[in-house]
Amino acid sequence: MTKIYISHPFGGLAKNKKNADSVLKWLQDDMGVFPIKEPFGSDTHNIFLSPIHILGHLYNKVDYDTGIGWCIDLLSGCDAIIVCNGWENSTGCNLELAYAKDHNIRVIHINELRAAKLTKLAVDAGMNKAIASLAGVAMLQALNKKAKEDLQRERAKSVN
């Protein structure tokens, strides 16, 4: 079994919880076509650990340091971390990412999974592997560009 931590911005905001719900649903349901373990090896038994879903109800009941400490404790037992869009503006996501890097926990950006899934689906549908890989790279670039634009919009909103 592979334990995979989902790092997603939260800040106690309902919209971030809703986005995290969508990410978790996609990983649990739609990634059945492309088991997340595939980049790690042959075992496809995964458990996705979302601190928003596990600890989010305590957000306003404990101080930030205690809450992020619990998140890091959860992360410390994981084999990988999936970093979701918007992490750049999230103190918690940045702390989780730094911890993962310092402790040799595999880091995967959500857009890498989306691009890899597209590539696998294209190859499974009969597309030449090299062409499918190029399509996957193009998708990754487009997803990263969109994520960067979304981040700039969020920053502009917070300034105004």
C-alpha positions in Angstrom: 0.0 0.0 0.0 1.2 3.5 -0.9 0.2 6.4 1.3 -0.1 9.6 -0.7 -0.6 12.9 1.0 -2.6 15.6 -0.8 -1.2 19.1 -0.2 -3.9 21.6 -1.1 -4.4 25.3 0.0 -7.0 25.6 2.7 -7.0 28.6 5.1 -10.4 27.6 6.4 -12.0 28.7 3.1 -15.1 26.8 1.8 -13.9 27.2 -1.9 -10.6 25.5 -1.1 -12.4 22.6 0.6 -14.6 22.3 -2.5 -11.6 22.3 -4.8 -9.9 19.7 -2.5 -13.1 17.6 -2.7 -12.8 17.6 -6.5 -9.1 16.6 -6.5 -9.7 13.8 -4.0 -12.7 12.5 -6.1 -10.6 12.6 -9.3 -7.7 10.7 -7.6 -10.0 8.1 -6.1 -12.4 7.6 -9.0 -10.9 8.7 -12.3 -7.3 7.7 -11.6 -8.5 4.1 -11.7 -7.6 4.3 -15.4 -4.1 5.3 -14.4 -3.2 3.9 -10.9 -1.2 6.5 -9.0 1.3 3.7 -8.0 2.3 3.3 -11.6 5.1 6.0 -11.3 6.3 4.1 -8.2 6.1 0.5 -9.3 3.6 -2.3 -9.6 1.6 -2.1 -6.4 -1.6 -0.2 -7.1 -3.1 -0.2 -3.6 -3.2 3.4 -2.6 -4.6 5.5 0.3 -5.0 9.2 -0.3 -4.6 11.3 2.9 -6.1 14.7 2.7 -5.4 16.8 5.8 -8.4 19.1 4.8 -10.7 16.1 5.1 -9.1 14.6 8.1 -8.3 17.8 10.1 -10.2 20.6 8.4 -13.0 20.6 11.0 -10.5 21.6 13.6 -9.2 24.6 11.7 -10.8 27.2 13.9 -10.4 25.2 17.1 -6.6 25.0 17.4 -3.8 27.4 16.7 -2.0 27.3 13.4 1.2 25.8 14.6 -0.6 22.9 16.3 -2.7 22.3 13.1 0.3 22.4 10.7 2.2 20.1 13.2 -0.6 17.6 12.8 -0.4 17.9 9.1 3.4 17.3 9.1 2.9 14.3 11.4 0.4 12.9 8.8 2.8 13.6 6.0 5.8 12.0 7.8 4.2 8.6 7.3 3.6 9.0 3.6 5.4 7.7 0.6 4.5 10.6 -1.7 3.0 14.0 -1.7 0.8 15.4 -4.5 1.0 19.2 -4.6 -2.1 20.9 -5.9 -2.4 24.2 -7.8 -2.2 27.3 -5.7 0.4 25.9 -3.4 2.7 28.9 -4.1 0.4 31.2 -2.0 -0.1 28.8 0.8 2.1 28.8 3.9 0.9 25.3 4.8 1.6 23.9 1.4 5.1 25.4 1.3 5.9 24.0 4.7 4.6 20.5 3.6 6.6 20.7 0.4 9.8 21.7 2.3 9.3 18.9 4.7 8.8 16.4 1.9 11.9 17.5 0.1 14.0 17.4 3.3 12.8 13.9 4.1 13.0 12.4 0.6 9.3 12.0 0.2 8.4 11.9 -3.5 6.9 15.1 -4.7 4.4 15.1 -7.6 2.5 18.1 -9.0 -1.1 17.4 -9.8 -0.6 18.7 -13.3 2.1 16.0 -13.9 -0.5 13.3 -13.1 -3.0 14.9 -15.4 -0.5 15.0 -18.2 0.7 11.4 -17.5 -2.9 10.2 -17.6 -3.5 11.9 -21.0 -0.4 10.2 -22.3 -1.4 6.8 -21.1 -4.9 7.1 -22.4 -3.5 8.2 -25.8 -1.1 5.2 -26.0 -3.9 2.9 -24.9 -6.0 4.2 -27.7 -3.3 3.4 -30.2 -1.4 6.6 -30.5 2.3 6.4 -31.2 4.1 6.6 -27.8 6.4 9.4 -28.9 3.5 11.5 -30.2 1.5 10.8 -27.0 4.4 11.9 -24.9 4.6 15.1 -26.8 0.9 15.7 -26.3 1.4 15.0 -22.5 4.2 17.5 -22.4 2.1 20.1 -24.2 -0.7 19.5 -21.8 1.6 19.8 -18.8 2.8 23.2 -20.1 -0.7 24.4 -20.7 -1.9 23.3 -17.2 1.1 25.0 -15.6 0.5 28.2 -17.6 -3.2 28.2 -16.5 -2.1 27.5 -12.9 0.3 30.5 -13.1 -2.4 32.7 -14.5 -4.9 31.6 -11.8 -2.2 32.4 -9.2 -1.6 35.9 -10.6 -5.4 36.6 -10.5 -5.6 35.5 -6.9 -2.7 37.7 -6.0 -4.3 40.7 -7.8 -7.5 40.1 -5.9 -5.7 40.0 -2.6 -4.0 43.4 -3.3 -7.3 45.0 -4.2 
